């Protein structure tokens, strides 16, 4: 799954979720990308930092906090 930051000509920023880079390119080429806020078909992909998943889980301290209840009844 690829998540891209998109922006329309009116400046609305949205996330676009695509199965692959090829899916994104194909939808662009077919004119299927439109802004969900204003309907503009002029949508571009913004530069974004890559998310690196190196297989490490959350730090142990974070895991301990996640196991604690968030509230008491």
SVG drawing of the C-alpha trace seen along z (x, -y; Angstrom):
<svg xmlns="http://www.w3.org/2000/svg" viewBox="-17 -28 32 35">
<polyline fill="none" stroke="black" stroke-width="0.4" points="0.0,0.0 1.3,-3.4 0.1,-6.6 0.8,-9.8 0.2,-13.4 -2.0,-15.0 -3.1,-18.6 -5.6,-20.1 -5.4,-23.4 -7.4,-25.1 -4.8,-24.1 -6.8,-21.3 -4.4,-18.7 -5.5,-15.1 -4.0,-11.6 -4.3,-9.2 -4.0,-5.4 -2.9,-3.3 -2.0,0.4 1.3,-0.6 3.1,-3.4 1.7,-1.9 -1.9,-2.2 -1.3,-5.8 0.2,-6.5 -2.6,-4.6 -5.4,-6.5 -3.6,-9.8 -3.4,-8.9 -7.0,-8.0 -8.1,-11.2 -9.6,-9.3 -8.0,-11.5 -10.3,-14.3 -10.3,-16.3 -12.9,-15.0 -13.4,-18.5 -14.0,-20.5 -14.1,-18.0 -11.1,-19.5 -9.4,-17.1 -6.1,-19.1 -4.5,-17.0 -0.7,-16.7 1.4,-14.5 3.4,-16.5 6.9,-15.5 6.9,-13.5 9.4,-11.8 9.5,-8.0 8.3,-5.9 11.0,-3.3 9.8,-0.2 12.9,1.6 11.0,4.3 11.7,3.0 8.8,2.8 8.1,0.0 10.8,-0.6 10.3,1.5 9.2,-1.5 6.5,-2.3 5.3,1.3 5.0,1.2 2.9,-2.0 0.7,-0.5 -0.1,2.4 -1.3,0.1 -5.0,-0.9 -5.8,-4.3 -8.5,-5.0 -10.1,-3.5 -13.8,-3.0"/>
</svg>
